């Protein structure tokens, strides 16, 4: 039961990040409009697909299967990439 709570917390964090990026798609963390649009153009759909994939495999296969872990790994790898892009574009 505890692992399902951790999965749901991770999916909620990804959802909040995707919602923030989508709602502030014209001005993400001080980037100008073109850079913000270019960033949110691929990150928001990617995060939404990752959330749906992870939630679907968790619902269908359960927490004991390896498929939901793939969604966690992909989501955990894309968040630092988004952060690095934002930092690079901000201080470039």
PyMOL Python script that loads the backbone (N, CA, C, O; Angstrom):
from pymol import cmd

cmd.read_pdbstr("""\
ATOM      1  N   UNK A   1       0.817  -1.201   0.000  1.00  0.00           N
ATOM      2  CA  UNK A   1       0.000   0.000   0.000  1.00  0.00           C
ATOM      3  C   UNK A   1       0.861   1.265   0.000  1.00  0.00           C
ATOM      4  O   UNK A   1       0.505   2.264  -0.625  1.00  0.00           O
ATOM      5  N   UNK A   2       1.985   1.216   0.698  1.00  0.00           N
ATOM      6  CA  UNK A   2       2.836   2.402   0.783  1.00  0.00           C
ATOM      7  C   UNK A   2       3.446   2.754  -0.575  1.00  0.00           C
ATOM      8  O   UNK A   2       3.644   3.929  -0.883  1.00  0.00           O
ATOM      9  N   UNK A   3       3.740   1.745  -1.376  1.00  0.00           N
ATOM     10  CA  UNK A   3       4.341   2.016  -2.679  1.00  0.00           C
ATOM     11  C   UNK A   3       3.341   2.705  -3.606  1.00  0.00           C
ATOM     12  O   UNK A   3       3.732   3.529  -4.433  1.00  0.00           O
ATOM     13  N   UNK A   4       2.070   2.380  -3.477  1.00  0.00           N
ATOM     14  CA  UNK A   4       1.056   3.047  -4.290  1.00  0.00           C
ATOM     15  C   UNK A   4       0.961   4.519  -3.899  1.00  0.00           C
ATOM     16  O   UNK A   4       0.776   5.375  -4.765  1.00  0.00           O
ATOM     17  N   UNK A   5       1.084   4.822  -2.619  1.00  0.00           N
ATOM     18  CA  UNK A   5       1.063   6.215  -2.171  1.00  0.00           C
ATOM     19  C   UNK A   5       2.247   6.972  -2.761  1.00  0.00           C
ATOM     20  O   UNK A   5       2.097   8.127  -3.160  1.00  0.00           O
ATOM     21  N   UNK A   6       3.413   6.350  -2.823  1.00  0.00           N
ATOM     22  CA  UNK A   6       4.579   6.998  -3.410  1.00  0.00           C
ATOM     23  C   UNK A   6       4.397   7.214  -4.918  1.00  0.00           C
ATOM     24  O   UNK A   6       4.776   8.258  -5.448  1.00  0.00           O
ATOM     25  N   UNK A   7       3.818   6.228  -5.599  1.00  0.00           N
ATOM     26  CA  UNK A   7       3.515   6.390  -7.024  1.00  0.00           C
ATOM     27  C   UNK A   7       2.570   7.569  -7.242  1.00  0.00           C
ATOM     28  O   UNK A   7       2.803   8.403  -8.118  1.00  0.00           O
ATOM     29  N   UNK A   8       1.519   7.637  -6.457  1.00  0.00           N
ATOM     30  CA  UNK A   8       0.530   8.708  -6.609  1.00  0.00           C
ATOM     31  C   UNK A   8       1.156  10.066  -6.307  1.00  0.00           C
ATOM     32  O   UNK A   8       0.853  11.049  -6.983  1.00  0.00           O
ATOM     33  N   UNK A   9       2.023  10.132  -5.301  1.00  0.00           N
ATOM     34  CA  UNK A   9       2.693  11.397  -4.990  1.00  0.00           C
ATOM     35  C   UNK A   9       3.577  11.836  -6.154  1.00  0.00           C
ATOM     36  O   UNK A   9       3.591  13.015  -6.506  1.00  0.00           O
ATOM     37  N   UNK A  10       4.312  10.904  -6.753  1.00  0.00           N
ATOM     38  CA  UNK A  10       5.160  11.235  -7.893  1.00  0.00           C
ATOM     39  C   UNK A  10       4.325  11.695  -9.078  1.00  0.00           C
ATOM     40  O   UNK A  10       4.686  12.658  -9.755  1.00  0.00           O
ATOM     41  N   UNK A  11       3.218  11.019  -9.332  1.00  0.00           N
ATOM     42  CA  UNK A  11       2.350  11.417 -10.436  1.00  0.00           C
ATOM     43  C   UNK A  11       1.729  12.787 -10.180  1.00  0.00           C
ATOM     44  O   UNK A  11       1.538  13.562 -11.116  1.00  0.00           O
ATOM     45  N   UNK A  12       1.413  13.090  -8.928  1.00  0.00           N
ATOM     46  CA  UNK A  12       0.879  14.409  -8.609  1.00  0.00           C
ATOM     47  C   UNK A  12       1.933  15.493  -8.812  1.00  0.00           C
ATOM     48  O   UNK A  12       1.613  16.574  -9.306  1.00  0.00           O
ATOM     49  N   UNK A  13       3.172  15.225  -8.443  1.00  0.00           N
ATOM     50  CA  UNK A  13       4.245  16.192  -8.653  1.00  0.00           C
ATOM     51  C   UNK A  13       4.439  16.445 -10.140  1.00  0.00           C
ATOM     52  O   UNK A  13       4.563  17.594 -10.565  1.00  0.00           O
ATOM     53  N   UNK A  14       4.467  15.372 -10.939  1.00  0.00           N
ATOM     54  CA  UNK A  14       4.579  15.552 -12.391  1.00  0.00           C
ATOM     55  C   UNK A  14       3.386  16.327 -12.946  1.00  0.00           C
ATOM     56  O   UNK A  14       3.543  17.161 -13.837  1.00  0.00           O
ATOM     57  N   UNK A  15       2.205  16.054 -12.423  1.00  0.00           N
ATOM     58  CA  UNK A  15       1.013  16.774 -12.872  1.00  0.00           C
ATOM     59  C   UNK A  15       1.069  18.250 -12.530  1.00  0.00           C
ATOM     60  O   UNK A  15       0.688  19.091 -13.345  1.00  0.00           O
ATOM     61  N   UNK A  16       1.542  18.577 -11.327  1.00  0.00           N
ATOM     62  CA  UNK A  16       1.667  19.986 -10.949  1.00  0.00           C
ATOM     63  C   UNK A  16       2.708  20.699 -11.807  1.00  0.00           C
ATOM     64  O   UNK A  16       2.514  21.853 -12.189  1.00  0.00           O
ATOM     65  N   UNK A  17       3.805  20.019 -12.108  1.00  0.00           N
ATOM     66  CA  UNK A  17       4.827  20.623 -12.963  1.00  0.00           C
ATOM     67  C   UNK A  17       4.278  20.846 -14.371  1.00  0.00           C
ATOM     68  O   UNK A  17       4.489  21.907 -14.959  1.00  0.00           O
ATOM     69  N   UNK A  18       3.580  19.857 -14.908  1.00  0.00           N
ATOM     70  CA  UNK A  18       2.992  20.005 -16.247  1.00  0.00           C
ATOM     71  C   UNK A  18       1.942  21.110 -16.263  1.00  0.00           C
ATOM     72  O   UNK A  18       1.869  21.881 -17.220  1.00  0.00           O
ATOM     73  N   UNK A  19       1.129  21.193 -15.213  1.00  0.00           N
ATOM     74  CA  UNK A  19       0.107  22.245 -15.154  1.00  0.00           C
ATOM     75  C   UNK A  19       0.755  23.620 -15.047  1.00  0.00           C
ATOM     76  O   UNK A  19       0.305  24.567 -15.692  1.00  0.00           O
ATOM     77  N   UNK A  20       1.809  23.741 -14.237  1.00  0.00           N
ATOM     78  CA  UNK A  20       2.503  25.019 -14.119  1.00  0.00           C
ATOM     79  C   UNK A  20       3.101  25.445 -15.453  1.00  0.00           C
ATOM     80  O   UNK A  20       2.970  26.600 -15.859  1.00  0.00           O
ATOM     81  N   UNK A  21       3.756  24.509 -16.131  1.00  0.00           N
ATOM     82  CA  UNK A  21       4.353  24.839 -17.417  1.00  0.00           C
ATOM     83  C   UNK A  21       3.292  25.221 -18.442  1.00  0.00           C
ATOM     84  O   UNK A  21       3.507  26.121 -19.254  1.00  0.00           O
ATOM     85  N   UNK A  22       2.147  24.540 -18.407  1.00  0.00           N
ATOM     86  CA  UNK A  22       1.104  24.833 -19.376  1.00  0.00           C
ATOM     87  C   UNK A  22       0.433  26.183 -19.083  1.00  0.00           C
ATOM     88  O   UNK A  22       0.177  26.962 -20.001  1.00  0.00           O
ATOM     89  N   UNK A  23       0.154  26.451 -17.818  1.00  0.00           N
ATOM     90  CA  UNK A  23      -0.520  27.703 -17.472  1.00  0.00           C
ATOM     91  C   UNK A  23       0.387  28.917 -17.650  1.00  0.00           C
ATOM     92  O   UNK A  23      -0.099  30.011 -17.936  1.00  0.00           O
ATOM     93  N   UNK A  24       1.691  28.740 -17.486  1.00  0.00           N
ATOM     94  CA  UNK A  24       2.646  29.838 -17.649  1.00  0.00           C
ATOM     95  C   UNK A  24       3.482  29.653 -18.913  1.00  0.00           C
ATOM     96  O   UNK A  24       4.674  29.959 -18.913  1.00  0.00           O
ATOM     97  N   UNK A  25       2.885  29.168 -19.965  1.00  0.00           N
ATOM     98  CA  UNK A  25       3.649  28.828 -21.156  1.00  0.00           C
ATOM     99  C   UNK A  25       4.228  30.041 -21.874  1.00  0.00           C
ATOM    100  O   UNK A  25       5.110  29.882 -22.718  1.00  0.00           O
ATOM    101  N   UNK A  26       3.762  31.241 -21.567  1.00  0.00           N
ATOM    102  CA  UNK A  26       4.322  32.439 -22.187  1.00  0.00           C
ATOM    103  C   UNK A  26       5.483  33.025 -21.396  1.00  0.00           C
ATOM    104  O   UNK A  26       6.262  33.810 -21.938  1.00  0.00           O
ATOM    105  N   UNK A  27       5.613  32.659 -20.121  1.00  0.00           N
ATOM    106  CA  UNK A  27       6.667  33.224 -19.288  1.00  0.00           C
ATOM    107  C   UNK A  27       7.068  32.210 -18.222  1.00  0.00           C
ATOM    108  O   UNK A  27       6.646  32.321 -17.071  1.00  0.00           O
ATOM    109  N   UNK A  28       7.866  31.240 -18.590  1.00  0.00           N
ATOM    110  CA  UNK A  28       8.307  30.206 -17.659  1.00  0.00           C
ATOM    111  C   UNK A  28       9.612  30.640 -17.013  1.00  0.00           C
ATOM    112  O   UNK A  28      10.633  30.765 -17.689  1.00  0.00           O
ATOM    113  N   UNK A  29       9.580  30.868 -15.723  1.00  0.00           N
ATOM    114  CA  UNK A  29      10.772  31.197 -14.925  1.00  0.00           C
ATOM    115  C   UNK A  29      11.590  32.332 -15.530  1.00  0.00           C
ATOM    116  O   UNK A  29      12.820  32.283 -15.519  1.00  0.00           O
ATOM    117  N   UNK A  30      10.930  33.336 -16.048  1.00  0.00           N
ATOM    118  CA  UNK A  30      11.632  34.496 -16.562  1.00  0.00           C
ATOM    119  C   UNK A  30      12.154  34.377 -17.981  1.00  0.00           C
ATOM    120  O   UNK A  30      12.831  35.288 -18.457  1.00  0.00           O
ATOM    121  N   UNK A  31      11.866  33.295 -18.666  1.00  0.00           N
ATOM    122  CA  UNK A  31      12.274  33.180 -20.067  1.00  0.00           C
ATOM    123  C   UNK A  31      11.376  34.058 -20.926  1.00  0.00           C
ATOM    124  O   UNK A  31      10.245  34.360 -20.545  1.00  0.00           O
ATOM    125  N   UNK A  32      11.873  34.460 -22.070  1.00  0.00           N
ATOM    126  CA  UNK A  32      11.013  35.243 -22.947  1.00  0.00           C
ATOM    127  C   UNK A  32       9.978  34.332 -23.608  1.00  0.00           C
ATOM    128  O   UNK A  32      10.014  33.111 -23.450  1.00  0.00           O
ATOM    129  N   UNK A  33       9.068  34.938 -24.341  1.00  0.00           N
ATOM    130  CA  UNK A  33       7.918  34.189 -24.856  1.00  0.00           C
ATOM    131  C   UNK A  33       8.318  33.092 -25.836  1.00  0.00           C
ATOM    132  O   UNK A  33       7.763  31.994 -25.779  1.00  0.00           O
ATOM    133  N   UNK A  34       9.259  33.357 -26.727  1.00  0.00           N
ATOM    134  CA  UNK A  34       9.661  32.351 -27.720  1.00  0.00           C
ATOM    135  C   UNK A  34      10.328  31.159 -27.055  1.00  0.00           C
ATOM    136  O   UNK A  34      10.050  30.015 -27.413  1.00  0.00           O
ATOM    137  N   UNK A  35      11.208  31.413 -26.090  1.00  0.00           N
ATOM    138  CA  UNK A  35      11.883  30.311 -25.394  1.00  0.00           C
ATOM    139  C   UNK A  35      10.903  29.514 -24.549  1.00  0.00           C
ATOM    140  O   UNK A  35      10.983  28.287 -24.489  1.00  0.00           O
ATOM    141  N   UNK A  36       9.980  30.206 -23.896  1.00  0.00           N
ATOM    142  CA  UNK A  36       8.988  29.513 -23.077  1.00  0.00           C
ATOM    143  C   UNK A  36       8.081  28.639 -23.926  1.00  0.00           C
ATOM    144  O   UNK A  36       7.781  27.505 -23.553  1.00  0.00           O
ATOM    145  N   UNK A  37       7.648  29.157 -25.057  1.00  0.00           N
ATOM    146  CA  UNK A  37       6.793  28.364 -25.945  1.00  0.00           C
ATOM    147  C   UNK A  37       7.536  27.150 -26.496  1.00  0.00           C
ATOM    148  O   UNK A  37       6.974  26.059 -26.597  1.00  0.00           O
ATOM    149  N   UNK A  38       8.812  27.353 -26.851  1.00  0.00           N
ATOM    150  CA  UNK A  38       9.597  26.241 -27.387  1.00  0.00           C
ATOM    151  C   UNK A  38       9.799  25.167 -26.318  1.00  0.00           C
ATOM    152  O   UNK A  38       9.796  23.976 -26.630  1.00  0.00           O
ATOM    153  N   UNK A  39       9.974  25.578 -25.065  1.00  0.00           N
ATOM    154  CA  UNK A  39      10.158  24.609 -23.979  1.00  0.00           C
ATOM    155  C   UNK A  39       8.865  23.854 -23.670  1.00  0.00           C
ATOM    156  O   UNK A  39       8.866  22.629 -23.546  1.00  0.00           O
ATOM    157  N   UNK A  40       7.766  24.594 -23.548  1.00  0.00           N
ATOM    158  CA  UNK A  40       6.507  23.937 -23.171  1.00  0.00           C
ATOM    159  C   UNK A  40       5.882  23.164 -24.325  1.00  0.00           C
ATOM    160  O   UNK A  40       4.992  22.342 -24.109  1.00  0.00           O
ATOM    161  N   UNK A  41       6.333  23.416 -25.533  1.00  0.00           N
ATOM    162  CA  UNK A  41       5.781  22.716 -26.700  1.00  0.00           C
ATOM    163  C   UNK A  41       6.040  21.211 -26.625  1.00  0.00           C
ATOM    164  O   UNK A  41       5.206  20.423 -27.071  1.00  0.00           O
ATOM    165  N   UNK A  42       7.183  20.798 -26.066  1.00  0.00           N
ATOM    166  CA  UNK A  42       7.472  19.369 -25.989  1.00  0.00           C
ATOM    167  C   UNK A  42       7.405  18.824 -24.554  1.00  0.00           C
ATOM    168  O   UNK A  42       7.149  17.635 -24.366  1.00  0.00           O
ATOM    169  N   UNK A  43       7.630  19.672 -23.540  1.00  0.00           N
ATOM    170  CA  UNK A  43       7.676  19.132 -22.180  1.00  0.00           C
ATOM    171  C   UNK A  43       6.303  18.767 -21.645  1.00  0.00           C
ATOM    172  O   UNK A  43       6.143  17.726 -21.009  1.00  0.00           O
ATOM    173  N   UNK A  44       5.316  19.606 -21.893  1.00  0.00           N
ATOM    174  CA  UNK A  44       3.982  19.333 -21.346  1.00  0.00           C
ATOM    175  C   UNK A  44       3.385  18.059 -21.944  1.00  0.00           C
ATOM    176  O   UNK A  44       2.917  17.212 -21.183  1.00  0.00           O
ATOM    177  N   UNK A  45       3.376  17.878 -23.273  1.00  0.00           N
ATOM    178  CA  UNK A  45       2.852  16.599 -23.787  1.00  0.00           C
ATOM    179  C   UNK A  45       3.665  15.392 -23.311  1.00  0.00           C
ATOM    180  O   UNK A  45       3.102  14.328 -23.053  1.00  0.00           O
ATOM    181  N   UNK A  46       4.982  15.556 -23.194  1.00  0.00           N
ATOM    182  CA  UNK A  46       5.815  14.449 -22.722  1.00  0.00           C
ATOM    183  C   UNK A  46       5.458  14.072 -21.293  1.00  0.00           C
ATOM    184  O   UNK A  46       5.335  12.888 -20.978  1.00  0.00           O
ATOM    185  N   UNK A  47       5.290  15.065 -20.422  1.00  0.00           N
ATOM    186  CA  UNK A  47       4.929  14.772 -19.032  1.00  0.00           C
ATOM    187  C   UNK A  47       3.532  14.170 -18.937  1.00  0.00           C
ATOM    188  O   UNK A  47       3.304  13.268 -18.132  1.00  0.00           O
ATOM    189  N   UNK A  48       2.609  14.649 -19.739  1.00  0.00           N
ATOM    190  CA  UNK A  48       1.241  14.110 -19.706  1.00  0.00           C
ATOM    191  C   UNK A  48       1.234  12.651 -20.173  1.00  0.00           C
ATOM    192  O   UNK A  48       0.567  11.811 -19.567  1.00  0.00           O
ATOM    193  N   UNK A  49       1.965  12.349 -21.236  1.00  0.00           N
ATOM    194  CA  UNK A  49       2.049  10.959 -21.711  1.00  0.00           C
ATOM    195  C   UNK A  49       2.716  10.076 -20.658  1.00  0.00           C
ATOM    196  O   UNK A  49       2.298   8.937 -20.446  1.00  0.00           O
ATOM    197  N   UNK A  50       3.739  10.591 -20.006  1.00  0.00           N
ATOM    198  CA  UNK A  50       4.407   9.820 -18.954  1.00  0.00           C
ATOM    199  C   UNK A  50       3.462   9.569 -17.780  1.00  0.00           C
ATOM    200  O   UNK A  50       3.451   8.472 -17.221  1.00  0.00           O
ATOM    201  N   UNK A  51       2.676  10.568 -17.403  1.00  0.00           N
ATOM    202  CA  UNK A  51       1.706  10.397 -16.310  1.00  0.00           C
ATOM    203  C   UNK A  51       0.664   9.353 -16.690  1.00  0.00           C
ATOM    204  O   UNK A  51       0.344   8.474 -15.890  1.00  0.00           O
ATOM    205  N   UNK A  52       0.138   9.446 -17.896  1.00  0.00           N
ATOM    206  CA  UNK A  52      -0.889   8.492 -18.329  1.00  0.00           C
ATOM    207  C   UNK A  52      -0.316   7.084 -18.422  1.00  0.00           C
ATOM    208  O   UNK A  52      -0.961   6.120 -18.011  1.00  0.00           O
ATOM    209  N   UNK A  53       0.904   6.964 -18.963  1.00  0.00           N
ATOM    210  CA  UNK A  53       1.534   5.644 -19.062  1.00  0.00           C
ATOM    211  C   UNK A  53       1.766   5.035 -17.682  1.00  0.00           C
ATOM    212  O   UNK A  53       1.437   3.872 -17.449  1.00  0.00           O
ATOM    213  N   UNK A  54       2.330   5.818 -16.775  1.00  0.00           N
ATOM    214  CA  UNK A  54       2.621   5.300 -15.444  1.00  0.00           C
ATOM    215  C   UNK A  54       1.337   4.955 -14.695  1.00  0.00           C
ATOM    216  O   UNK A  54       1.252   3.900 -14.067  1.00  0.00           O
ATOM    217  N   UNK A  55       0.347   5.828 -14.757  1.00  0.00           N
ATOM    218  CA  UNK A  55      -0.915   5.552 -14.068  1.00  0.00           C
ATOM    219  C   UNK A  55      -1.639   4.358 -14.679  1.00  0.00           C
ATOM    220  O   UNK A  55      -2.224   3.545 -13.962  1.00  0.00           O
ATOM    221  N   UNK A  56      -1.598   4.254 -16.004  1.00  0.00           N
ATOM    222  CA  UNK A  56      -2.249   3.117 -16.660  1.00  0.00           C
ATOM    223  C   UNK A  56      -1.600   1.790 -16.333  1.00  0.00           C
ATOM    224  O   UNK A  56      -2.286   0.810 -16.043  1.00  0.00           O
ATOM    225  N   UNK A  57      -0.282   1.757 -16.378  1.00  0.00           N
ATOM    226  CA  UNK A  57       0.397   0.500 -16.042  1.00  0.00           C
ATOM    227  C   UNK A  57       0.270   0.174 -14.567  1.00  0.00           C
ATOM    228  O   UNK A  57       0.218  -0.997 -14.191  1.00  0.00           O
ATOM    229  N   UNK A  58       0.221   1.198 -13.730  1.00  0.00           N
ATOM    230  CA  UNK A  58       0.004   0.944 -12.298  1.00  0.00           C
ATOM    231  C   UNK A  58      -1.389   0.401 -12.063  1.00  0.00           C
ATOM    232  O   UNK A  58      -1.581  -0.489 -11.235  1.00  0.00           O
ATOM    233  N   UNK A  59      -2.359   0.930 -12.783  1.00  0.00           N
ATOM    234  CA  UNK A  59      -3.747   0.477 -12.625  1.00  0.00           C
ATOM    235  C   UNK A  59      -3.924  -0.945 -13.163  1.00  0.00           C
ATOM    236  O   UNK A  59      -4.573  -1.776 -12.526  1.00  0.00           O
ATOM    237  N   UNK A  60      -3.343  -1.225 -14.343  1.00  0.00           N
ATOM    238  CA  UNK A  60      -3.562  -2.517 -14.986  1.00  0.00           C
ATOM    239  C   UNK A  60      -2.657  -3.600 -14.396  1.00  0.00           C
ATOM    240  O   UNK A  60      -3.133  -4.677 -14.036  1.00  0.00           O
ATOM    241  N   UNK A  61      -1.367  -3.321 -14.296  1.00  0.00           N
ATOM    242  CA  UNK A  61      -0.405  -4.339 -13.868  1.00  0.00           C
ATOM    243  C   UNK A  61      -0.203  -4.392 -12.359  1.00  0.00           C
ATOM    244  O   UNK A  61       0.141  -5.444 -11.820  1.00  0.00           O
ATOM    245  N   UNK A  62      -0.410  -3.285 -11.679  1.00  0.00           N
ATOM    246  CA  UNK A  62      -0.215  -3.248 -10.231  1.00  0.00           C
ATOM    247  C   UNK A  62       1.189  -2.779  -9.871  1.00  0.00           C
ATOM    248  O   UNK A  62       2.055  -2.661 -10.738  1.00  0.00           O
ATOM    249  N   UNK A  63       1.405  -2.515  -8.600  1.00  0.00           N
ATOM    250  CA  UNK A  63       2.698  -1.963  -8.173  1.00  0.00           C
ATOM    251  C   UNK A  63       3.833  -2.982  -8.173  1.00  0.00           C
ATOM    252  O   UNK A  63       4.996  -2.592  -8.073  1.00  0.00           O
ATOM    253  N   UNK A  64       3.532  -4.262  -8.280  1.00  0.00           N
ATOM    254  CA  UNK A  64       4.583  -5.280  -8.243  1.00  0.00           C
ATOM    255  C   UNK A  64       5.234  -5.528  -9.594  1.00  0.00           C
ATOM    256  O   UNK A  64       6.246  -6.225  -9.668  1.00  0.00           O
ATOM    257  N   UNK A  65       4.683  -4.979 -10.651  1.00  0.00           N
ATOM    258  CA  UNK A  65       5.228  -5.144 -11.981  1.00  0.00           C
ATOM    259  C   UNK A  65       6.305  -4.093 -12.240  1.00  0.00           C
ATOM    260  O   UNK A  65       6.394  -3.090 -11.531  1.00  0.00           O
ATOM    261  N   UNK A  66       7.122  -4.339 -13.265  1.00  0.00           N
ATOM    262  CA  UNK A  66       8.216  -3.426 -13.586  1.00  0.00           C
ATOM    263  C   UNK A  66       7.786  -2.265 -14.481  1.00  0.00           C
ATOM    264  O   UNK A  66       8.484  -1.252 -14.531  1.00  0.00           O
ATOM    265  N   UNK A  67       6.667  -2.380 -15.184  1.00  0.00           N
ATOM    266  CA  UNK A  67       6.255  -1.342 -16.128  1.00  0.00           C
ATOM    267  C   UNK A  67       6.015   0.029 -15.487  1.00  0.00           C
ATOM    268  O   UNK A  67       6.429   1.027 -16.076  1.00  0.00           O
ATOM    269  N   UNK A  68       5.376   0.140 -14.324  1.00  0.00           N
ATOM    270  CA  UNK A  68       5.252   1.479 -13.731  1.00  0.00           C
ATOM    271  C   UNK A  68       6.597   2.101 -13.368  1.00  0.00           C
ATOM    272  O   UNK A  68       6.730   3.324 -13.346  1.00  0.00           O
ATOM    273  N   UNK A  69       7.580   1.275 -13.088  1.00  0.00           N
ATOM    274  CA  UNK A  69       8.905   1.792 -12.753  1.00  0.00           C
ATOM    275  C   UNK A  69       9.536   2.472 -13.963  1.00  0.00           C
ATOM    276  O   UNK A  69      10.294   3.429 -13.806  1.00  0.00           O
ATOM    277  N   UNK A  70       9.234   1.993 -15.163  1.00  0.00           N
ATOM    278  CA  UNK A  70       9.755   2.631 -16.375  1.00  0.00           C
ATOM    279  C   UNK A  70       9.235   4.066 -16.465  1.00  0.00           C
ATOM    280  O   UNK A  70       9.987   4.976 -16.815  1.00  0.00           O
ATOM    281  N   UNK A  71       7.965   4.273 -16.154  1.00  0.00           N
ATOM    282  CA  UNK A  71       7.409   5.623 -16.142  1.00  0.00           C
ATOM    283  C   UNK A  71       8.081   6.505 -15.101  1.00  0.00           C
ATOM    284  O   UNK A  71       8.313   7.689 -15.343  1.00  0.00           O
ATOM    285  N   UNK A  72       8.396   5.930 -13.938  1.00  0.00           N
ATOM    286  CA  UNK A  72       9.104   6.691 -12.907  1.00  0.00           C
ATOM    287  C   UNK A  72      10.507   7.071 -13.364  1.00  0.00           C
ATOM    288  O   UNK A  72      10.957   8.195 -13.142  1.00  0.00           O
ATOM    289  N   UNK A  73      11.183   6.142 -13.994  1.00  0.00           N
ATOM    290  CA  UNK A  73      12.548   6.410 -14.463  1.00  0.00           C
ATOM    291  C   UNK A  73      12.532   7.499 -15.542  1.00  0.00           C
ATOM    292  O   UNK A  73      13.330   8.435 -15.494  1.00  0.00           O
ATOM    293  N   UNK A  74      11.633   7.374 -16.501  1.00  0.00           N
ATOM    294  CA  UNK A  74      11.564   8.370 -17.580  1.00  0.00           C
ATOM    295  C   UNK A  74      11.194   9.741 -17.023  1.00  0.00           C
ATOM    296  O   UNK A  74      11.792  10.749 -17.400  1.00  0.00           O
ATOM    297  N   UNK A  75      10.218   9.780 -16.136  1.00  0.00           N
ATOM    298  CA  UNK A  75       9.838  11.058 -15.528  1.00  0.00           C
ATOM    299  C   UNK A  75      10.949  11.635 -14.675  1.00  0.00           C
ATOM    300  O   UNK A  75      11.150  12.850 -14.652  1.00  0.00           O
ATOM    301  N   UNK A  76      11.673  10.775 -13.972  1.00  0.00           N
ATOM    302  CA  UNK A  76      12.791  11.241 -13.156  1.00  0.00           C
ATOM    303  C   UNK A  76      13.969  11.712 -13.979  1.00  0.00           C
ATOM    304  O   UNK A  76      14.758  12.532 -13.507  1.00  0.00           O
ATOM    305  N   UNK A  77      14.111  11.216 -15.198  1.00  0.00           N
ATOM    306  CA  UNK A  77      15.212  11.655 -16.061  1.00  0.00           C
ATOM    307  C   UNK A  77      14.881  12.925 -16.834  1.00  0.00           C
ATOM    308  O   UNK A  77      15.779  13.708 -17.144  1.00  0.00           O
ATOM    309  N   UNK A  78      13.612  13.141 -17.147  1.00  0.00           N
ATOM    310  CA  UNK A  78      13.259  14.316 -17.950  1.00  0.00           C
ATOM    311  C   UNK A  78      13.202  15.587 -17.098  1.00  0.00           C
ATOM    312  O   UNK A  78      13.411  16.678 -17.630  1.00  0.00           O
ATOM    313  N   UNK A  79      12.928  15.483 -15.807  1.00  0.00           N
ATOM    314  CA  UNK A  79      12.859  16.683 -14.971  1.00  0.00           C
ATOM    315  C   UNK A  79      14.195  17.413 -14.873  1.00  0.00           C
ATOM    316  O   UNK A  79      14.207  18.637 -14.998  1.00  0.00           O
ATOM    317  N   UNK A  80      15.333  16.726 -14.655  1.00  0.00           N
ATOM    318  CA  UNK A  80      16.607  17.460 -14.678  1.00  0.00           C
ATOM    319  C   UNK A  80      16.933  18.049 -16.044  1.00  0.00           C
ATOM    320  O   UNK A  80      17.579  19.094 -16.128  1.00  0.00           O
ATOM    321  N   UNK A  81      16.497  17.395 -17.108  1.00  0.00           N
ATOM    322  CA  UNK A  81      16.731  17.946 -18.456  1.00  0.00           C
ATOM    323  C   UNK A  81      15.972  19.262 -18.616  1.00  0.00           C
ATOM    324  O   UNK A  81      16.512  20.227 -19.157  1.00  0.00           O
ATOM    325  N   UNK A  82      14.733  19.303 -18.153  1.00  0.00           N
ATOM    326  CA  UNK A  82      13.959  20.546 -18.202  1.00  0.00           C
ATOM    327  C   UNK A  82      14.651  21.627 -17.379  1.00  0.00           C
ATOM    328  O   UNK A  82      14.762  22.771 -17.819  1.00  0.00           O
ATOM    329  N   UNK A  83      15.114  21.266 -16.190  1.00  0.00           N
ATOM    330  CA  UNK A  83      15.819  22.229 -15.345  1.00  0.00           C
ATOM    331  C   UNK A  83      17.091  22.746 -15.988  1.00  0.00           C
ATOM    332  O   UNK A  83      17.379  23.942 -15.925  1.00  0.00           O
ATOM    333  N   UNK A  84      17.859  21.852 -16.608  1.00  0.00           N
ATOM    334  CA  UNK A  84      19.090  22.282 -17.268  1.00  0.00           C
ATOM    335  C   UNK A  84      18.805  23.208 -18.445  1.00  0.00           C
ATOM    336  O   UNK A  84      19.543  24.167 -18.670  1.00  0.00           O
ATOM    337  N   UNK A  85      17.752  22.934 -19.191  1.00  0.00           N
ATOM    338  CA  UNK A  85      17.388  23.801 -20.312  1.00  0.00           C
ATOM    339  C   UNK A  85      16.990  25.181 -19.799  1.00  0.00           C
ATOM    340  O   UNK A  85      17.386  26.196 -20.373  1.00  0.00           O
ATOM    341  N   UNK A  86      16.212  25.223 -18.726  1.00  0.00           N
ATOM    342  CA  UNK A  86      15.792  26.509 -18.170  1.00  0.00           C
ATOM    343  C   UNK A  86      17.000  27.296 -17.665  1.00  0.00           C
ATOM    344  O   UNK A  86      17.103  28.496 -17.919  1.00  0.00           O
ATOM    345  N   UNK A  87      17.911  26.638 -16.957  1.00  0.00           N
ATOM    346  CA  UNK A  87      19.095  27.332 -16.442  1.00  0.00           C
ATOM    347  C   UNK A  87      19.976  27.808 -17.590  1.00  0.00           C
ATOM    348  O   UNK A  87      20.477  28.931 -17.555  1.00  0.00           O
ATOM    349  N   UNK A  88      20.172  26.974 -18.603  1.00  0.00           N
ATOM    350  CA  UNK A  88      21.011  27.362 -19.732  1.00  0.00           C
ATOM    351  C   UNK A  88      20.411  28.538 -20.487  1.00  0.00           C
ATOM    352  O   UNK A  88      21.131  29.464 -20.861  1.00  0.00           O
ATOM    353  N   UNK A  89      19.102  28.515 -20.716  1.00  0.00           N
ATOM    354  CA  UNK A  89      18.459  29.604 -21.445  1.00  0.00           C
ATOM    355  C   UNK A  89      18.417  30.882 -20.612  1.00  0.00           C
ATOM    356  O   UNK A  89      18.480  31.981 -21.164  1.00  0.00           O
ATOM    357  N   UNK A  90      18.311  30.751 -19.300  1.00  0.00           N
ATOM    358  CA  UNK A  90      18.246  31.940 -18.438  1.00  0.00           C
ATOM    359  C   UNK A  90      19.584  32.643 -18.384  1.00  0.00           C
ATOM    360  O   UNK A  90      19.638  33.869 -18.475  1.00  0.00           O
ATOM    361  N   UNK A  91      20.667  31.896 -18.238  1.00  0.00           N
ATOM    362  CA  UNK A  91      21.982  32.505 -18.042  1.00  0.00           C
ATOM    363  C   UNK A  91      22.818  32.549 -19.310  1.00  0.00           C
ATOM    364  O   UNK A  91      24.020  32.805 -19.243  1.00  0.00           O
ATOM    365  N   UNK A  92      22.213  32.306 -20.456  1.00  0.00           N
ATOM    366  CA  UNK A  92      22.948  32.344 -21.721  1.00  0.00           C
ATOM    367  C   UNK A  92      22.990  33.745 -22.300  1.00  0.00           C
ATOM    368  O   UNK A  92      23.571  33.956 -23.365  1.00  0.00           O
TER     369      UNK A  92
END
""", "prot")
cmd.dss("prot")
cmd.show_as("cartoon", "prot")
cmd.util.cbc("prot")
cmd.orient("prot")
